[in-house]
Amino acid sequence: MTQRSLAITTLALAALASGAAMAQDKPMADKMASMEKCYGVSMAGKNDCAAGPGTTCAGTSKTDYQGNAWKNVPTGTCTTMKTPKGTGSLTPIKS
């Protein structure tokens, strides 16, 4: 009887754990669809990608608010973000 109770408890906990893992608020594809590239808002080395010639990608921007480096931000918020160099842009900013 004890082994049976242990087995049932183990199965119940496994089911709860897998259910919790599957109950994310949004799938990753949905989250990425609600994001946009915002240029000129990332700090040095904190960009998501596109940091210009001589760089590879994420984390390679050389200066704060580099105009050709972008960061993923929630859709609709980019152009309202204020930095010491102005606002964010949906297209690369010439430095």
Secondary structure, DSSP 8 states (H G I E B T S, - for coil): -HHHHHHHHHHHHHHHHHHHHH--SS-HHHHHHTEEEEET---TT--SB---TT--STT---STT-TT-EEEEETT-GGG-EETTEE-BSS----
